Structures are given as structure tokens and as C-alpha cells.
Amino acid sequence: MCGRAGGCNRNGRDPGWMAARRNELTISHGGNLFAIAKERGWDWREMLDLSASINPLGPAPGVRPAVEEALERISHYPAQMPGELEQTLAAQWGISPSQVMAGGGATELLHFVARAGWTGPAALVTPVWSEFYRAFPHALRVPLDEPEKWPQRGLLVISQPVNPSGLEVPVGVLRRAIAGREGPVLIDESFIEFTRLESAVWWTGQHPNLLVLRSLSKFHALPGLRIGALAGSKEWMERLARRREPWQVSTLAEAAAVAAVRDLDHAEATRQLVETERAWMVEQLADLPGLELSPGVANFLFAATTRPAQEICDWFLERKIILRNCTRLPGVSGEAIRFAIRTRAENERFAAAAREYFCGD
């Protein structure tokens, strides 16, 4: 290890959030492994993609045979609505199947809500997943650490845990935001299954203004199949169902998701691995100069840095390691990066490169 230096605003708040200009934000995503490999002429198998935070254990063991069995049915239309998956999720979450809507990934469901469910005023509690800025381009941006300033009318979007900082939003803050509002609340829980946090899915029966967005891609390692789910009050789900287009979930995606969701042993093994490896990674990187980690609870780590984030990402890319540049995202102060927690061998590869970069001078 080398000595610690530098500091950061741990809550990730951007002091200039009120003056942020919407047209200055460029929406970008992680997970560009194949495009980068093709551009560089590299074998993608030799690369370490830490820009997308996917289950390091991969899909549950039952996913592949479920997909292979479903191949016999791909010459026929699937059900217009993926009822088996919605029933499976509802049973696991302890809510009615009528309160669940599966879709072609969290992105598809988010844009469906923005297109067909809510076209009024909206506010984004920043930081938040970058796709929300595309879905709600005119939304007000409000800081996470000042809930007293969150508007009481219109749609309010909050992420739990926060993306990209990985911070936990106190349950009391979430409950007060839901109970005290005249408009709907949409909570993005795309990474919550990697944590031990209480899910707002269980509150949907109590609050008619609540929607909860879930990604089945990340925790269940199915991003290539595009699968996600939305949970909400019966009032909201009935409203959305009336405008829902059919056949948003393919036969293979539903079969894979059902098998993945039902494997509770794989889910628990994933959480234990992430907890162990996150703690190990924090220990390895804690004293690197110019790098300060946030106390995240997800399967990724967010770090403020005194060096240009683009320079860091470029240096690691030359070593076939892909990081996420978080600089200039609303709610992020200064230069910052994010990287996924993976298996021990993959984490050792990243940690060794990080020591070389940050301690090399």
C-alpha cells in the first residue's frame, strides 16, 4: 500500500445542481465490452469489464437448461403478457400478481412509464441512473441529502441503493417521501438484491402512489436477454396495464428469468460473495493516494479521485480493464469513477493495476 492523500464529498452532491444545464449531459452506459473489443481488435474474453455491475457468479445453474427447453417454443408466439414470470415474482415478493408487470429490461419499463404512465412534472433525486435523464429530460434535479427540498407534487424518482454512489437511503426518508406526497414515487431498485436492504416492493399494498422498478439483468446475470419488472399499487398497475403493448418479453427471456428467480441458494451465494469481495476490495484500495471510496452497499464501488477520471479510464483500458467514468453526472461532485465487484481473481487483477497506477509516481 501507499499513503492516503486527497479527499472528497462522500455524499456525491454537486454544489451546482440547481444551475445544471440539461443539454450539457451526455447519456452513456457501461457494458460496451463487445463494441470496444471489436474496435480494438481484442478478444473480449481477455477483457475485464468493470463498467457493468453484473452478478460475478453468472446466471443460476438452472438458467441454461430452462433456455434450452424453451427453444422448442420459439416458433410460436409467447403469451401476450408474461404471466408465469409475474406470478413467480409476486409470490417471492408477497404481493398480488396484478401488482407486477414484467418487461424487456428496466430501461424498457422506465420509458414505458414515461411515455404511457406519467407525462406531468417530475423530479429526480440525484445521483440517479443516467437513463432517467433521457426518460424525463425536463425533470427538476434535487439533491439526495436535502429531502426537505424535494417537491411535494409531480413524480419523484429515487434510487435505492443510489446509483452510481452505492449509498443506502434510510428507510425513514423513503417512507416519509412516499407518505407525504400528492404525486407518485418511483423507486429504482436495480441493485437492491445485492444488498440486505428492505425493499419498497413490500410497501406497494399500502401506498397507492408507489412504483418500484427492478432489473432482472444485473443480479440474475441476464443482460443479454433484456428482462426487468415493475411493481406497484393495484391502482397504478391497472392504469399502466390498459396502455401496455403485448409481447414485450420473449419466450427465452421469461424461461431464463423464472429459473433464475426461483434459485434462492444462488441468490444467497451471490450476496455473500459480494459482501466478502467488497470488503476485500475496500481494504486493498483504502490507502491509495488520490482515490477515496464511498461507503457503498451494492456490488460496485464509487470513488472520488484527484486525478482526471478520463485519464484513469484510458490508462486502465490500455490494460483491457473497463471502468465507468462518473464525472459530470448530476449529483456527482468532481472527478469520480465506478467499478464493479467481481470474483477474487478478477478483483486481484484490478487491485494490482490500481496500485500500479496510483502508486506509480
C-alpha atoms as one frame of an Amber mdcrd trajectory, in Angstrom:
protein
   0.000   0.000   0.000   0.992   3.627  -0.343  -0.036   6.622   1.747  -3.508
   8.146   1.621  -3.979  11.581   0.140  -6.806  13.776  -1.055 -10.446  13.948
  -0.030 -13.966  14.068  -1.452 -17.555  14.920  -0.699 -18.812  11.482   0.301
 -22.463  12.162  -0.431 -21.542  12.887  -4.034 -23.558  16.101  -4.136 -22.904
  18.531  -6.935 -22.915  22.071  -5.425 -24.184  23.443  -8.705 -27.127  21.106
  -9.064 -29.715  23.876  -9.354 -27.876  25.521 -12.217 -27.200  22.319 -14.174
 -27.968  22.736 -17.833 -29.925  19.807 -19.274 -28.302  19.972 -22.698 -24.802
  19.515 -21.282 -25.463  15.971 -20.082 -24.326  13.151 -22.325 -26.080   9.859
 -21.558 -23.695   6.910 -21.589 -23.866   3.334 -20.383 -21.418   0.740 -19.223
 -21.293  -2.744 -20.653 -19.779  -1.811 -24.032 -17.466  -4.813 -23.907 -18.121
  -6.194 -27.379 -18.017  -2.824 -29.138 -14.685  -1.938 -27.517 -13.225  -5.371
 -28.266 -14.231  -5.100 -31.920 -12.828  -1.567 -32.239  -9.511  -2.578 -30.687
  -9.237  -5.982 -32.313  -9.147  -7.694 -28.915 -10.628 -10.972 -27.766 -13.436
  -9.924 -25.410 -12.666 -12.923 -23.171  -9.332 -11.325 -22.246 -11.003  -8.127
 -21.070 -12.270  -7.265 -17.605 -15.465  -5.239 -17.822 -15.989  -3.404 -14.535
 -18.225  -0.765 -16.113 -21.304  -3.011 -15.886 -22.177  -4.343 -12.435 -23.410
  -7.868 -13.150 -23.547 -10.883 -10.829 -19.946 -12.196 -10.689 -21.227 -15.777
 -10.339 -23.121 -15.565 -13.619 -26.634 -16.958 -14.162 -28.089 -19.563 -11.803
 -27.323 -23.190 -12.804 -30.900 -23.823 -13.913 -30.982 -20.988 -16.434 -29.214
 -22.735 -19.318 -31.393 -25.901 -19.281 -34.500 -23.715 -18.972 -33.484 -21.762
 -22.068 -32.645 -24.940 -23.966 -36.064 -26.407 -23.138 -37.779 -23.184 -24.208
 -36.097 -23.315 -27.630 -38.800 -25.772 -28.734 -41.370 -22.985 -28.345 -39.697
 -20.112 -30.183 -41.606 -20.833 -33.414 -44.805 -19.858 -31.567 -45.885 -16.575
 -30.026 -45.355 -16.308 -26.281 -48.200 -15.221 -24.043 -49.080 -11.584 -24.640
 -48.188 -10.902 -21.017 -45.515 -12.994 -19.226 -47.866 -14.410 -16.615 -45.609
 -17.168 -15.282 -42.800 -14.749 -14.519 -45.150 -12.185 -12.979 -46.680 -14.864
 -10.748 -43.229 -16.096  -9.724 -42.082 -12.600  -8.787 -45.324 -11.827  -6.961
 -45.016 -14.995  -4.869 -41.448 -14.136  -3.920 -42.317 -10.524  -3.083 -45.523
 -11.374  -1.204 -47.816  -9.256  -3.375 -50.570  -9.931  -5.905 -49.617 -10.872
  -9.494 -51.798  -7.951 -10.580 -49.215  -5.681  -8.926 -46.354  -6.922 -11.137
 -45.516  -6.064 -14.743 -42.559  -7.746 -16.443 -40.872  -6.119 -19.417 -37.911
  -6.034 -21.738 -35.477  -4.751 -19.126 -35.646  -1.896 -16.642 -34.890   0.538
 -19.471 -37.929  -0.541 -21.486 -40.202  -0.324 -18.454 -38.853   3.061 -17.427
 -39.544   4.555 -20.840 -42.979   2.922 -20.889 -43.853   4.669 -17.632 -42.568
   7.974 -19.000 -44.481   7.516 -22.251 -47.744   5.989 -21.072 -47.939   6.415
 -17.317 -46.722   9.874 -16.374 -46.234  12.933 -18.557 -46.538  15.590 -15.859
 -43.838  17.353 -13.828 -41.081  15.183 -12.395 -38.107  15.486 -10.063 -35.027
  13.268  -9.957 -33.222  12.808  -6.654 -29.598  12.898  -7.774 -27.445  10.946
  -8.249 -29.675   8.558 -10.188 -29.284   6.105 -13.071 -28.418   8.061 -16.217
 -31.316   6.649 -18.262 -33.770   8.618 -16.105 -32.426  11.823 -17.636 -33.384
  10.556 -21.074 -36.833   9.367 -19.958 -37.561  12.621 -18.107 -35.401  15.226
 -19.879 -37.152  18.224 -18.316 -37.246  16.893 -14.760 -36.068  19.008 -11.854
 -32.893  17.705 -10.228 -32.821  17.776  -6.446 -30.057  16.699  -4.030 -30.211
  13.411  -2.150 -29.045  14.911   1.135 -31.762  17.594   1.337 -35.095  15.709
   1.364 -36.832  18.730   2.833 -36.359  20.396  -0.572 -37.924  17.583  -2.578
 -41.125  18.844  -4.269 -44.445  17.514  -2.973 -46.176  17.437  -6.343 -45.415
  15.551  -9.520 -43.413  12.368  -9.931 -40.434  11.844  -7.618 -37.676   9.395
  -8.638 -35.290   7.935  -6.039 -32.798   5.071  -6.319 -32.126   2.536  -3.554
 -29.233   1.939  -3.273 -28.086   5.100  -5.015 -26.557   4.729  -8.466 -23.656
   5.446  -9.014 -22.568   6.161  -5.426 -23.869   2.900  -3.937 -25.088   4.687
  -0.810 -28.064   3.487   1.215 -31.076   5.797   1.504 -32.508   5.497   5.054
 -35.859   3.711   5.082 -37.377   6.535   7.124 -36.505   9.044   4.408 -38.145
   6.878   1.749 -41.286   6.276   3.785 -41.715   9.968   4.552 -41.247  10.840
   0.884 -43.966   8.384  -0.124 -46.451   9.206   2.630 -46.177  12.976   2.324
 -46.635  13.355  -1.431 -49.517  14.338  -3.665 -47.876  12.673  -6.671 -46.365
   9.261  -7.427 -42.981   7.998  -6.286 -40.824   5.736  -8.469 -38.045   3.913
  -6.598 -35.307   2.351  -8.718 -34.163  -0.852  -7.000 -31.998  -2.197  -9.821
 -29.199  -3.195  -7.404 -31.114  -3.866  -4.186 -30.924  -7.656  -4.430 -27.159
  -7.448  -3.947 -27.826  -5.870  -0.529 -29.683  -6.629   2.695 -31.827  -3.503
   2.391 -35.588  -3.536   2.890 -37.379  -3.393  -0.445 -40.154  -0.916  -1.171
 -41.896  -3.675  -3.155 -43.391  -4.791   0.154 -44.955  -1.356   0.667 -46.894
  -1.240  -2.593 -50.073  -2.568  -0.989 -50.084   0.324   1.483 -49.339   3.235
  -0.843 -51.436   3.869  -3.981 -48.797   6.318  -5.266 -45.846   3.889  -5.255
 -43.990   2.252  -8.167 -40.827   0.155  -7.816 -38.503  -0.599 -10.751 -36.447
  -3.799 -10.733 -33.758  -5.001 -13.111 -33.527  -8.769 -13.503 -30.452  -8.321
 -15.684 -27.884  -7.429 -13.050 -28.489  -9.688 -10.068 -29.510 -12.639 -12.231
 -26.809 -12.015 -14.869 -29.225 -11.876 -17.817 -28.470  -8.530 -19.535 -28.291
 -10.152 -22.960 -31.906 -11.327 -22.656 -33.347  -7.933 -21.591 -35.653  -8.617
 -18.670 -36.966  -6.444 -15.845 -40.044  -5.870 -13.719 -42.192  -3.114 -12.297
 -44.173  -3.444  -9.068 -46.766  -1.031  -7.807 -50.092  -0.421  -6.221 -53.121
  -2.026  -7.881 -54.350   1.435  -8.880 -51.154   2.258 -10.718 -50.716  -1.150
 -12.325 -54.294  -1.175 -13.635 -53.675   2.233 -15.167 -50.467   1.070 -16.848
 -51.897  -2.282 -17.998 -54.544  -0.503 -20.079 -51.804   1.032 -22.223 -49.358
  -1.852 -22.262 -48.257  -3.202 -25.633 -48.254  -7.047 -25.877 -45.253  -9.349
 -26.329 -42.640  -7.285 -24.527 -40.945 -10.390 -23.054 -39.610 -13.171 -25.258
 -40.072 -16.884 -24.619 -36.387 -17.379 -23.830 -36.170 -14.362 -21.538 -39.163
 -15.463 -19.485 -37.903 -19.039 -19.157 -34.473 -17.848 -18.041 -35.880 -15.319
 -15.565 -38.263 -17.796 -13.952 -35.433 -20.279 -13.406 -33.157 -17.551 -12.053
 -35.678 -16.038  -9.655 -36.579 -19.414  -8.169 -32.963 -20.287  -7.274 -32.721
 -18.820  -3.777 -29.469 -20.651  -2.987 -27.706 -18.959  -5.905 -29.109 -15.621
  -4.741 -27.725 -16.021  -1.233 -24.350 -17.232  -2.515 -24.193 -14.095  -4.655
 -24.867 -11.765  -1.735 -22.263 -13.468   0.422 -19.643 -13.281  -2.324 -20.330
  -9.606  -2.992 -20.122  -8.734   0.699 -16.834 -10.593   1.105 -15.239  -9.241
  -2.051 -16.418  -5.669  -1.497 -14.810  -5.633   1.941 -11.614  -7.118   0.485
 -11.530  -4.525  -2.279 -12.038  -1.641   0.145  -9.138  -2.918   2.230  -6.898
  -3.202  -0.846  -7.656   0.280  -2.149  -8.110   2.210   1.102  -4.657   3.800
   1.185  -4.145   4.611  -2.477  -3.309   8.309  -2.911  -5.830  10.326  -4.887
  -8.614   7.768  -4.511 -11.356   7.894  -1.876 -14.091   5.284  -1.750 -17.696
   5.871  -0.744 -19.221   3.504   1.843 -21.433   1.712  -0.669 -23.648  -1.315
  -0.092 -24.051  -2.521  -3.697 -21.988  -4.770  -5.972 -19.853  -1.849  -7.130
 -17.679   0.836  -5.571 -17.729   4.551  -6.280 -14.575   6.588  -5.782 -13.756
  10.265  -5.951 -10.326  10.959  -7.378  -7.891  13.841  -7.525  -6.808  12.742
 -10.982  -8.877  13.166 -14.161 -11.333  10.290 -14.392 -10.954  10.102 -18.161
  -7.198   9.722 -17.795  -7.759   6.888 -15.314 -10.269   5.130 -17.562  -7.987
   5.445 -20.587  -4.988   4.049 -18.671  -6.953   1.039 -17.431  -8.466   0.459
 -20.864  -4.978   0.037 -22.316  -4.682  -2.860 -19.854  -8.028  -4.246 -21.055
  -9.914  -3.160 -17.932 -13.073  -1.112 -18.472 -14.139   1.352 -15.758 -17.099
   3.737 -15.521 -16.406   7.479 -15.731 -18.919   9.239 -13.439 -17.547  12.760
 -13.757 -20.137  15.443 -14.550 -23.113  13.264 -13.731 -25.732  15.337 -11.870
 -25.244  14.895  -8.144 -21.579  13.908  -8.525 -19.015  16.415  -7.297 -15.648
  16.491  -9.055 -13.814  13.630 -10.746 -15.160  10.159  -9.988 -15.150   6.572
 -11.218 -17.194   3.446 -10.539 -16.137  -0.195 -10.834 -17.901  -3.498 -10.281
 -17.120  -6.076  -7.626 -16.219  -9.360  -9.277 -14.612 -12.691  -8.304 -11.387
 -12.721  -6.276  -9.167 -13.390  -9.305 -10.756 -10.526 -11.240 -10.609  -8.221
  -8.238  -6.923  -9.043  -7.736  -6.251  -8.097 -11.342  -7.924  -4.724 -10.870
  -6.322  -4.061  -7.475  -2.836  -4.773  -8.841  -3.426  -2.365 -11.726  -4.803
   0.256  -9.334  -1.681   0.071  -7.164   0.483   0.426 -10.256  -1.420   3.497
 -11.416  -1.998   5.364  -8.161   1.342   4.495  -6.572   3.465   4.549  -9.704
   4.720   8.126  -9.451
